[in-house]
Amino acid sequence: MAKTNPFDFIQQVRSEAAKVTWPTRKETMITTAMVFVMVVVASVFFLVVDQAIGWGVRSVLLGLGG
């Protein structure tokens, strides 16, 4: 593998970084909001599932013990 000197490497990095399409502020805010919404949805889902499983386990254990 050919080695490049540090100056060439920095030029290549700058060239590749210039090709990147950075998101706008609006796109970043929308994406951030969607992440928070999905976190809330997932949290509520897992809370409901956890409560249902807990209720099921308690009813089985209390049903067997009583």
N, CA, C and O of each residue as an XYZ file, in Angstrom:
264
protein
N       0.846     -1.167      0.000
C       0.000      0.000      0.000
C       0.898      1.239      0.000
O       1.822      1.347      0.806
N       0.618      2.157     -0.903
C       1.444      3.345     -1.030
C       1.161      4.296      0.126
O       0.017      4.481      0.540
N       2.236      4.893      0.634
C       2.090      5.855      1.728
C       2.045      7.256      1.148
O       2.773      7.576      0.209
N       1.180      8.092      1.717
C       1.102      9.482      1.280
C       1.694     10.359      2.371
O       1.660     10.012      3.552
N       2.224     11.474      1.969
C       2.773     12.373      2.981
C       1.620     13.105      3.671
O       0.509     13.149      3.144
N       1.878     13.674      4.838
C       0.796     14.315      5.607
C       0.100     15.451      4.853
O      -1.106     15.641      5.015
N       0.831     16.206      4.038
C       0.232     17.300      3.282
C      -0.802     16.774      2.284
O      -1.896     17.329      2.176
N      -0.464     15.721      1.566
C      -1.405     15.113      0.611
C      -2.624     14.542      1.329
O      -3.754     14.654      0.854
N      -2.372     13.931      2.480
C      -3.468     13.356      3.258
C      -4.456     14.440      3.668
O      -5.667     14.258      3.539
N      -3.949     15.565      4.158
C      -4.821     16.656      4.583
C      -5.602     17.207      3.389
O      -6.782     17.532      3.521
N      -4.960     17.313      2.235
C      -5.662     17.777      1.042
C      -6.781     16.807      0.656
O      -7.869     17.238      0.275
N      -6.524     15.523      0.752
C      -7.541     14.525      0.419
C      -8.707     14.589      1.403
O      -9.867     14.480      1.007
N      -8.397     14.765      2.674
C      -9.453     14.861      3.686
C     -10.316     16.090      3.424
O     -11.543     16.004      3.489
N      -9.701     17.230      3.130
C     -10.458     18.448      2.850
C     -11.313     18.282      1.598
O     -12.440     18.774      1.536
N     -10.771     17.588      0.607
C     -11.508     17.356     -0.629
C     -12.744     16.491     -0.370
O     -13.828     16.779     -0.878
N     -12.575     15.445      0.411
C     -13.719     14.571      0.729
C     -14.728     15.280      1.619
O     -15.933     15.104      1.442
N     -14.259     16.077      2.572
C     -15.171     16.804      3.464
C     -15.996     17.818      2.685
O     -17.137     18.101      3.049
N     -15.434     18.362      1.628
C     -16.173     19.329      0.811
C     -17.323     18.663      0.063
O     -18.273     19.344     -0.325
N     -17.261     17.359     -0.146
C     -18.310     16.632     -0.858
C     -19.511     16.297      0.031
O     -20.575     15.929     -0.466
N     -19.334     16.427      1.335
C     -20.388     16.053      2.277
C     -21.532     17.055      2.182
O     -21.303     18.264      2.145
N     -22.753     16.555      2.143
C     -23.947     17.405      2.168
C     -24.429     17.485      3.613
O     -24.979     16.525      4.152
N     -24.218     18.631      4.222
C     -24.579     18.799      5.625
C     -26.060     19.159      5.724
O     -26.577     19.885      4.876
N     -26.747     18.657      6.755
C     -28.171     18.982      6.899
C     -28.359     20.444      7.313
O     -27.494     21.050      7.945
N     -29.508     20.981      6.938
C     -29.833     22.347      7.347
C     -30.274     22.334      8.810
O     -30.504     21.277      9.397
N     -30.383     23.515      9.373
C     -30.826     23.621     10.771
C     -32.237     23.047     10.925
O     -32.533     22.374     11.913
N     -33.108     23.316      9.943
C     -34.485     22.818     10.002
C     -34.507     21.293      9.968
O     -35.230     20.666     10.741
N     -33.715     20.692      9.074
C     -33.659     19.226      8.985
C     -33.140     18.619     10.285
O     -33.625     17.577     10.727
N     -32.159     19.270     10.892
C     -31.612     18.780     12.158
C     -32.654     18.844     13.263
O     -32.772     17.914     14.062
N     -33.412     19.939     13.315
C     -34.438     20.083     14.349
C     -35.561     19.060     14.160
O     -36.043     18.483     15.135
N     -35.976     18.836     12.920
C     -37.031     17.862     12.646
C     -36.566     16.457     13.019
O     -37.311     15.694     13.635
N     -35.347     16.122     12.649
C     -34.814     14.797     12.970
C     -34.705     14.603     14.478
O     -35.036     13.537     14.997
N     -34.241     15.633     15.179
C     -34.126     15.559     16.634
C     -35.504     15.364     17.269
O     -35.657     14.554     18.184
N     -36.493     16.095     16.792
C     -37.852     15.960     17.330
C     -38.391     14.557     17.087
O     -39.035     13.979     17.963
N     -38.134     14.008     15.909
C     -38.613     12.661     15.599
C     -37.942     11.619     16.497
O     -38.575     10.645     16.907
N     -36.671     11.828     16.797
C     -35.983     10.904     17.709
C     -36.647     10.938     19.078
O     -36.898      9.890     19.673
N     -36.935     12.146     19.586
C     -37.587     12.251     20.886
C     -38.977     11.619     20.869
O     -39.361     10.962     21.837
N     -39.728     11.801     19.800
C     -41.056     11.193     19.685
C     -40.940      9.668     19.716
O     -41.699      8.996     20.413
N     -39.985      9.130     18.957
C     -39.824      7.669     18.927
C     -39.363      7.130     20.281
O     -39.750      6.027     20.667
N     -38.550      7.887     21.001
C     -38.132      7.471     22.348
C     -39.344      7.394     23.274
O     -39.477      6.444     24.045
N     -40.224      8.387     23.199
C     -41.425      8.386     24.037
C     -42.332      7.218     23.662
O     -42.847      6.531     24.543
N     -42.532      6.985     22.362
C     -43.377      5.873     21.912
C     -42.810      4.541     22.387
O     -43.545      3.698     22.902
N     -41.500      4.349     22.215
C     -40.876      3.096     22.640
C     -40.968      2.935     24.150
O     -41.202      1.831     24.639
N     -40.786      4.026     24.898
C     -40.867      3.960     26.363
C     -42.259      3.554     26.824
O     -42.398      2.703     27.704
N     -43.285      4.151     26.241
C     -44.661      3.807     26.610
C     -44.961      2.360     26.237
O     -45.589      1.637     27.010
N     -44.516      1.936     25.060
C     -44.732      0.555     24.632
C     -44.117     -0.430     25.626
O     -44.774     -1.375     26.063
N     -42.848     -0.199     25.980
C     -42.183     -1.127     26.901
C     -42.762     -1.050     28.306
O     -42.754     -2.051     29.023
N     -43.265      0.116     28.720
C     -43.937      0.221     30.015
C     -45.192     -0.645     30.024
O     -45.433     -1.387     30.976
N     -45.987     -0.550     28.968
C     -47.224     -1.338     28.884
C     -46.911     -2.828     28.836
O     -47.553     -3.615     29.530
N     -45.938     -3.221     28.029
C     -45.575     -4.643     27.934
C     -45.051     -5.142     29.273
O     -45.406     -6.241     29.701
N     -44.217     -4.360     29.940
C     -43.674     -4.762     31.244
C     -44.779     -4.923     32.275
O     -44.775     -5.874     33.057
N     -45.727     -3.987     32.274
C     -46.840     -4.087     33.223
C     -47.700     -5.321     32.939
O     -48.143     -6.001     33.865
N     -47.931     -5.603     31.659
C     -48.739     -6.775     31.297
C     -48.041     -8.068     31.695
O     -48.672     -8.972     32.243
N     -46.755     -8.159     31.427
C     -46.012     -9.372     31.808
C     -45.972     -9.506     33.330
O     -46.142    -10.602     33.863
N     -45.748     -8.385     34.030
C     -45.743     -8.426     35.495
C     -47.084     -8.873     36.044
O     -47.140     -9.665     36.985
N     -48.171     -8.366     35.458
C     -49.502     -8.772     35.911
C     -49.703    -10.270     35.668
O     -50.235    -10.979     36.522
N     -49.269    -10.745     34.488
C     -49.415    -12.164     34.166
C     -48.621    -13.049     35.114
O     -49.130    -14.072     35.572
N     -47.407    -12.681     35.410
C     -46.568    -13.479     36.315
C     -47.156    -13.467     37.721
O     -47.210    -14.504     38.383
N     -47.597    -12.297     38.179
C     -48.199    -12.222     39.524
C     -49.459    -13.067     39.619
O     -49.687    -13.736     40.627
N     -50.274    -13.039     38.578
C     -51.508    -13.808     38.634
C     -51.223    -15.312     38.608
O     -51.920    -16.085     39.266
N     -50.212    -15.728     37.858
C     -49.852    -17.154     37.847
C     -49.277    -17.567     39.186
O     -49.652    -18.611     39.720
N     -48.373    -16.770     39.741
C     -47.746    -17.136     41.008
C     -48.741    -17.091     42.153
O     -48.717    -17.969     43.015
N     -49.596    -16.114     42.188
C     -50.595    -16.048     43.252
C     -51.661    -17.112     43.053
O     -52.208    -17.627     44.029
N     -51.965    -17.451     41.803
C     -52.944    -18.486     41.529
C     -52.434    -19.857     41.963
O     -53.196    -20.676     42.476
N     -51.139    -20.102     41.755
C     -50.554    -21.391     42.164
C     -50.385    -21.470     43.659
O     -50.517    -22.543     44.246
N     -50.091    -20.338     44.287
C     -49.834    -20.355     45.731
C     -51.097    -20.362     46.563
O     -51.072    -20.785     47.719
N     -52.209    -19.900     45.998
C     -53.406    -19.743     46.799
C     -54.337    -20.850     46.584
O     -55.410    -20.879     47.187
